[in-house]
Amino acid sequence: MRKTDQSIYDVQRSLATGKNPNINAADRSVSTSIALEISLWAVRQQSLNQTQNIIDVARTGLDSATSLVYQLQTLASSASSGTFSDSDLSNMNATFLVLAKQIISTASNATVNGTNLLVGTTGAVFYVGISTATRSATAMTIAGINLDSIGAICTALSITSSGAATSAIYVLSTQLTNISAGQSSLSANSMAMAANSTAASSISASLEGYIAATENIDATALQIKLQELNQQQSINYYLVSQMNLESEKMLAIFK
């Protein structure tokens, strides 16, 4: 009877904690080691997310710069037509200069936690690569894009005459090509980040599944076992009560 009561207590405790109380020391040691590994993957996942954020900010900056250069091209194309007065061209050139300066501002403002991929060509190194063989992070270099230099080239242009505007159109076309190359580079890095992030999530999920299989309980099976134990306990109590009744009858003979 005490054994049944203890078993009921053990099952109820397991159901309450969700953990197997009978896990052996070796399995517990392995689970602890894997839990540490999962925490390391969580750090790598965070690094991947932060790097992806930086790439996204840089890509947004290049998208904005592309839009600005297109606007510059439109102004230059209009100015090259030879149908505007010197006063009109001067006003158009002032607008042109304002838009060109915005490219430089876009480059300097594309910063996340002190990291900027659009100013200079130094770029940045991030420890986010994943090796399933060593389960470690490796360095990944993301090249910088000289958007500030592109902005400087654009601000040096002039559309105050038809000839100058025609020359500006070709220069702007070259800058669009440079920006497009930067966009392609960042897109490739973004895809690499996404692939690494998927791999990290998959590895973490596999490790968590192993721990769950080792430590977690089968709640359905334990509920069935608890029902059986409760039934056995009821039988035990009934048998004890019957034994006590018979004992009282036997004692009554000797009174």
C-alpha positions as a Markdown table, in Angstrom:
| # | Residue | x | y | z |
|---|---|---|---|---|
| 1 | Met | 0.0 | 0.0 | 0.0 |
| 2 | Arg | 2.8 | 2.4 | 0.9 |
| 3 | Lys | 4.5 | 1.5 | -2.4 |
| 4 | Thr | 1.3 | 2.5 | -4.3 |
| 5 | Asp | 1.1 | 5.8 | -2.4 |
| 6 | Gln | 4.7 | 6.6 | -3.2 |
| 7 | Ser | 4.2 | 5.7 | -6.8 |
| 8 | Ile | 1.2 | 8.1 | -7.0 |
| 9 | Tyr | 3.2 | 10.8 | -5.4 |
| 10 | Asp | 6.1 | 10.3 | -7.9 |
| 11 | Val | 3.7 | 10.4 | -10.9 |
| 12 | Gln | 2.0 | 13.5 | -9.6 |
| 13 | Arg | 5.4 | 15.2 | -9.1 |
| 14 | Ser | 6.5 | 14.3 | -12.6 |
| 15 | Leu | 3.3 | 15.6 | -14.1 |
| 16 | Ala | 3.7 | 18.9 | -12.2 |
| 17 | Thr | 7.4 | 19.4 | -13.2 |
| 18 | Gly | 7.2 | 17.9 | -16.7 |
| 19 | Lys | 10.5 | 16.3 | -16.1 |
| 20 | Asn | 11.6 | 12.7 | -15.6 |
| 21 | Pro | 12.8 | 12.3 | -12.0 |
| 22 | Asn | 14.6 | 9.0 | -12.8 |
| 23 | Ile | 17.0 | 10.4 | -15.4 |
| 24 | Asn | 20.5 | 8.9 | -14.8 |
| 25 | Ala | 23.6 | 10.9 | -14.0 |
| 26 | Ala | 25.2 | 10.2 | -17.5 |
| 27 | Asp | 22.1 | 11.5 | -19.4 |
| 28 | Arg | 21.8 | 14.5 | -17.0 |
| 29 | Ser | 25.4 | 15.4 | -17.7 |
| 30 | Val | 24.9 | 15.1 | -21.5 |
| 31 | Ser | 21.7 | 17.3 | -21.2 |
| 32 | Thr | 23.6 | 19.9 | -19.3 |
| 33 | Ser | 26.3 | 20.0 | -21.9 |
| 34 | Ile | 23.8 | 20.3 | -24.7 |
| 35 | Ala | 21.9 | 23.0 | -22.9 |
| 36 | Leu | 25.2 | 25.0 | -22.8 |
| 37 | Glu | 25.6 | 24.4 | -26.6 |
| 38 | Ile | 22.0 | 25.6 | -27.2 |
| 39 | Ser | 22.9 | 28.9 | -25.3 |
| 40 | Leu | 25.9 | 29.3 | -27.6 |
| 41 | Trp | 23.8 | 28.9 | -30.7 |
| 42 | Ala | 21.4 | 31.5 | -29.3 |
| 43 | Val | 24.3 | 34.0 | -29.1 |
| 44 | Arg | 25.2 | 33.2 | -32.7 |
| 45 | Gln | 21.6 | 33.6 | -33.7 |
| 46 | Gln | 21.6 | 37.0 | -32.1 |
| 47 | Ser | 24.8 | 37.9 | -33.9 |
| 48 | Leu | 23.2 | 36.8 | -37.2 |
| 49 | Asn | 20.1 | 38.9 | -36.6 |
| 50 | Gln | 22.2 | 42.0 | -35.7 |
| 51 | Thr | 24.3 | 41.5 | -38.9 |
| 52 | Gln | 21.2 | 41.1 | -41.0 |
| 53 | Asn | 19.9 | 44.4 | -39.5 |
| 54 | Ile | 23.1 | 46.2 | -40.5 |
| 55 | Ile | 22.8 | 44.8 | -44.0 |
| 56 | Asp | 19.2 | 45.8 | -44.2 |
| 57 | Val | 20.0 | 49.4 | -43.2 |
| 58 | Ala | 22.8 | 49.5 | -45.8 |
| 59 | Arg | 20.5 | 48.1 | -48.5 |
| 60 | Thr | 17.8 | 50.7 | -47.6 |
| 61 | Gly | 20.4 | 53.4 | -47.9 |
| 62 | Leu | 21.4 | 52.2 | -51.3 |
| 63 | Asp | 17.8 | 52.1 | -52.4 |
| 64 | Ser | 17.4 | 55.7 | -51.3 |
| 65 | Ala | 20.6 | 56.7 | -53.1 |
| 66 | Thr | 19.4 | 55.0 | -56.3 |
| 67 | Ser | 16.1 | 57.0 | -56.1 |
| 68 | Leu | 18.1 | 60.2 | -55.6 |
| 69 | Val | 20.4 | 59.5 | -58.6 |
| 70 | Tyr | 17.4 | 58.8 | -60.8 |
| 71 | Gln | 16.0 | 62.2 | -59.8 |
| 72 | Leu | 19.4 | 63.8 | -60.6 |
| 73 | Gln | 19.3 | 62.1 | -64.0 |
| 74 | Thr | 15.9 | 63.5 | -64.7 |
| 75 | Leu | 17.0 | 67.0 | -63.9 |
| 76 | Ala | 20.2 | 66.6 | -66.0 |
| 77 | Ser | 18.1 | 65.3 | -68.9 |
| 78 | Ser | 15.8 | 68.2 | -68.8 |
| 79 | Ala | 18.7 | 70.7 | -68.5 |
| 80 | Ser | 20.4 | 69.1 | -71.5 |
| 81 | Ser | 17.5 | 69.8 | -73.8 |
| 82 | Gly | 18.6 | 73.4 | -74.3 |
| 83 | Thr | 15.0 | 74.8 | -73.8 |
| 84 | Phe | 15.6 | 76.5 | -70.4 |
| 85 | Ser | 16.9 | 79.9 | -69.6 |
| 86 | Asp | 20.0 | 80.6 | -67.6 |
| 87 | Ser | 17.8 | 81.5 | -64.6 |
| 88 | Asp | 15.9 | 78.3 | -64.9 |
| 89 | Leu | 19.1 | 76.3 | -65.2 |
| 90 | Ser | 20.4 | 78.0 | -62.1 |
| 91 | Asn | 17.3 | 77.0 | -60.1 |
| 92 | Met | 17.5 | 73.5 | -61.4 |
| 93 | Asn | 21.1 | 73.3 | -60.5 |
| 94 | Ala | 20.3 | 74.4 | -56.9 |
| 95 | Thr | 17.8 | 71.6 | -56.7 |
| 96 | Phe | 20.3 | 69.2 | -58.2 |
| 97 | Leu | 22.9 | 70.1 | -55.5 |
| 98 | Val | 20.4 | 69.6 | -52.7 |
| 99 | Leu | 19.5 | 66.1 | -53.9 |
| 100 | Ala | 23.2 | 65.2 | -54.4 |
| 101 | Lys | 24.0 | 66.3 | -50.9 |
| 102 | Gln | 21.3 | 64.0 | -49.6 |
| 103 | Ile | 23.3 | 61.0 | -51.0 |
| 104 | Ile | 26.1 | 61.9 | -48.7 |
| 105 | Ser | 23.7 | 62.3 | -45.8 |
| 106 | Thr | 22.2 | 58.9 | -46.6 |
| 107 | Ala | 25.6 | 57.3 | -46.5 |
| 108 | Ser | 26.5 | 58.8 | -43.1 |
| 109 | Asn | 23.1 | 58.0 | -41.6 |
| 110 | Ala | 23.1 | 54.4 | -42.5 |
| 111 | Thr | 24.7 | 53.4 | -39.2 |
| 112 | Val | 23.7 | 50.6 | -36.7 |
| 113 | Asn | 25.5 | 50.5 | -33.3 |
| 114 | Gly | 28.5 | 52.3 | -34.8 |
| 115 | Thr | 28.7 | 50.1 | -37.9 |
| 116 | Asn | 28.3 | 51.7 | -41.3 |
| 117 | Leu | 28.8 | 49.8 | -44.6 |
| 118 | Leu | 28.2 | 52.8 | -46.9 |
| 119 | Val | 31.1 | 55.1 | -45.9 |
| 120 | Gly | 34.5 | 54.1 | -47.2 |
| 121 | Thr | 35.4 | 50.7 | -48.5 |
| 122 | Thr | 36.7 | 49.1 | -45.2 |
| 123 | Gly | 33.4 | 47.3 | -44.6 |
| 124 | Ala | 33.2 | 45.1 | -41.4 |
| 125 | Val | 34.0 | 41.7 | -40.2 |
| 126 | Phe | 31.2 | 39.7 | -38.4 |
| 127 | Tyr | 31.6 | 36.4 | -36.5 |
| 128 | Val | 28.5 | 34.8 | -37.7 |
| 129 | Gly | 29.5 | 32.0 | -40.1 |
| 130 | Ile | 28.3 | 28.5 | -39.0 |
| 131 | Ser | 30.3 | 25.3 | -39.2 |
| 132 | Thr | 28.3 | 22.2 | -38.2 |
| 133 | Ala | 31.5 | 20.2 | -37.9 |
| 134 | Thr | 32.9 | 22.4 | -35.1 |
| 135 | Arg | 29.7 | 24.1 | -34.1 |
| 136 | Ser | 31.6 | 27.4 | -34.0 |
| 137 | Ala | 31.3 | 30.9 | -35.4 |
| 138 | Thr | 33.7 | 32.0 | -38.1 |
| 139 | Ala | 34.5 | 35.4 | -39.5 |
| 140 | Met | 32.6 | 36.8 | -42.4 |
| 141 | Thr | 33.7 | 40.0 | -44.2 |
| 142 | Ile | 31.2 | 42.3 | -45.7 |
| 143 | Ala | 32.7 | 44.9 | -48.1 |
| 144 | Gly | 31.9 | 48.5 | -47.7 |
| 145 | Ile | 30.4 | 50.6 | -50.5 |
| 146 | Asn | 31.8 | 54.1 | -51.2 |
| 147 | Leu | 28.4 | 55.8 | -51.2 |
| 148 | Asp | 29.9 | 58.9 | -49.6 |
| 149 | Ser | 32.4 | 59.1 | -52.5 |
| 150 | Ile | 29.5 | 58.7 | -55.0 |
| 151 | Gly | 27.7 | 61.5 | -53.3 |
| 152 | Ala | 30.8 | 63.7 | -53.5 |
| 153 | Ile | 31.1 | 63.0 | -57.2 |
| 154 | Cys | 27.4 | 63.9 | -57.7 |
| 155 | Thr | 27.7 | 67.2 | -55.8 |
| 156 | Ala | 30.7 | 68.2 | -58.0 |
| 157 | Leu | 28.5 | 68.0 | -61.1 |
| 158 | Ser | 26.7 | 71.0 | -62.6 |
| 159 | Ile | 23.7 | 71.3 | -64.9 |
| 160 | Thr | 24.0 | 75.1 | -65.5 |
| 161 | Ser | 24.4 | 74.6 | -69.2 |
| 162 | Ser | 23.3 | 72.1 | -71.8 |
| 163 | Gly | 26.8 | 70.7 | -72.3 |
| 164 | Ala | 27.4 | 70.3 | -68.6 |
| 165 | Ala | 24.1 | 68.6 | -68.1 |
| 166 | Thr | 24.9 | 66.1 | -70.9 |
| 167 | Ser | 28.2 | 65.3 | -69.3 |
| 168 | Ala | 26.5 | 64.9 | -65.9 |
| 169 | Ile | 24.1 | 62.3 | -67.4 |
| 170 | Tyr | 27.0 | 59.9 | -68.3 |
| 171 | Val | 28.7 | 60.4 | -64.9 |
| 172 | Leu | 25.4 | 59.7 | -63.1 |
| 173 | Ser | 24.9 | 56.5 | -65.2 |
| 174 | Thr | 28.3 | 55.3 | -64.0 |
| 175 | Gln | 27.4 | 56.0 | -60.4 |
| 176 | Leu | 24.2 | 54.0 | -60.7 |
| 177 | Thr | 26.3 | 51.1 | -61.9 |
| 178 | Asn | 28.5 | 51.4 | -58.8 |
| 179 | Ile | 25.5 | 51.5 | -56.6 |
| 180 | Ser | 24.0 | 48.5 | -58.3 |
| 181 | Ala | 27.2 | 46.5 | -57.7 |
| 182 | Gly | 27.0 | 47.4 | -54.0 |
| 183 | Gln | 23.3 | 46.3 | -53.9 |
| 184 | Ser | 24.3 | 43.0 | -55.5 |
| 185 | Ser | 27.1 | 42.5 | -52.9 |
| 186 | Leu | 24.8 | 43.2 | -50.0 |
| 187 | Ser | 22.1 | 41.0 | -51.4 |
| 188 | Ala | 24.5 | 38.1 | -51.6 |
| 189 | Asn | 25.6 | 38.7 | -47.9 |
| 190 | Ser | 22.0 | 38.9 | -46.9 |
| 191 | Met | 21.2 | 35.5 | -48.5 |
| 192 | Ala | 24.2 | 34.1 | -46.6 |
| 193 | Met | 22.9 | 35.5 | -43.3 |
| 194 | Ala | 19.5 | 34.0 | -44.0 |
| 195 | Ala | 21.0 | 30.6 | -44.8 |
| 196 | Asn | 23.2 | 30.7 | -41.6 |
| 197 | Ser | 20.2 | 31.8 | -39.5 |
| 198 | Thr | 18.2 | 28.8 | -40.8 |
| 199 | Ala | 21.0 | 26.5 | -40.1 |
| 200 | Ala | 21.4 | 27.8 | -36.6 |
| 201 | Ser | 17.7 | 27.5 | -35.9 |
| 202 | Ser | 17.7 | 23.9 | -37.2 |
| 203 | Ile | 20.7 | 22.9 | -35.0 |
| 204 | Ser | 19.2 | 24.5 | -31.9 |
| 205 | Ala | 15.8 | 22.8 | -32.6 |
| 206 | Ser | 17.6 | 19.4 | -32.9 |
| 207 | Leu | 19.5 | 19.9 | -29.7 |
| 208 | Glu | 16.4 | 21.0 | -27.8 |
| 209 | Gly | 14.6 | 17.9 | -29.2 |
| 210 | Tyr | 17.3 | 15.7 | -27.8 |
| 211 | Ile | 17.0 | 17.2 | -24.4 |
| 212 | Ala | 13.2 | 16.9 | -24.5 |
| 213 | Ala | 13.4 | 13.3 | -25.4 |
| 214 | Thr | 15.8 | 12.6 | -22.6 |
| 215 | Glu | 14.3 | 14.7 | -19.8 |
| 216 | Asn | 10.6 | 15.3 | -20.6 |
| 217 | Ile | 7.8 | 13.0 | -19.6 |
| 218 | Asp | 5.1 | 11.3 | -21.6 |
| 219 | Ala | 2.2 | 13.0 | -20.0 |
| 220 | Thr | -0.4 | 10.8 | -21.6 |
| 221 | Ala | 1.3 | 7.6 | -20.4 |
| 222 | Leu | 1.7 | 9.0 | -16.9 |
| 223 | Gln | -2.0 | 10.1 | -16.7 |
| 224 | Ile | -3.0 | 6.5 | -17.6 |
| 225 | Lys | -0.5 | 5.2 | -15.0 |
| 226 | Leu | -1.9 | 7.6 | -12.4 |
| 227 | Gln | -5.4 | 6.4 | -13.1 |
| 228 | Glu | -4.3 | 2.8 | -12.7 |
| 229 | Leu | -2.5 | 3.6 | -9.4 |
| 230 | Asn | -5.6 | 5.4 | -8.1 |
| 231 | Gln | -7.7 | 2.4 | -8.8 |
| 232 | Gln | -5.1 | 0.1 | -7.1 |
| 233 | Gln | -5.1 | 2.4 | -4.1 |
| 234 | Ser | -8.9 | 2.2 | -3.9 |
| 235 | Ile | -8.6 | -1.6 | -4.0 |
| 236 | Asn | -5.9 | -1.5 | -1.3 |
| 237 | Tyr | -8.0 | 0.6 | 1.0 |
| 238 | Tyr | -11.0 | -1.6 | 0.5 |
| 239 | Leu | -9.0 | -4.7 | 1.3 |
| 240 | Val | -7.6 | -3.1 | 4.4 |
| 241 | Ser | -11.0 | -2.1 | 5.6 |
| 242 | Gln | -12.2 | -5.7 | 5.0 |
| 243 | Met | -9.3 | -7.0 | 6.9 |
| 244 | Asn | -9.9 | -4.7 | 9.8 |
| 245 | Leu | -13.6 | -5.8 | 9.9 |
| 246 | Glu | -12.6 | -9.4 | 10.0 |
| 247 | Ser | -10.1 | -8.7 | 12.7 |
| 248 | Glu | -12.8 | -7.0 | 14.8 |
| 249 | Lys | -15.0 | -10.1 | 14.5 |
| 250 | Met | -12.3 | -12.4 | 15.6 |
| 251 | Leu | -11.4 | -10.2 | 18.6 |
| 252 | Ala | -15.1 | -10.2 | 19.6 |
| 253 | Ile | -14.9 | -13.9 | 20.2 |
| 254 | Phe | -12.4 | -13.5 | 23.0 |
| 255 | Lys | -14.3 | -10.8 | 24.7 |
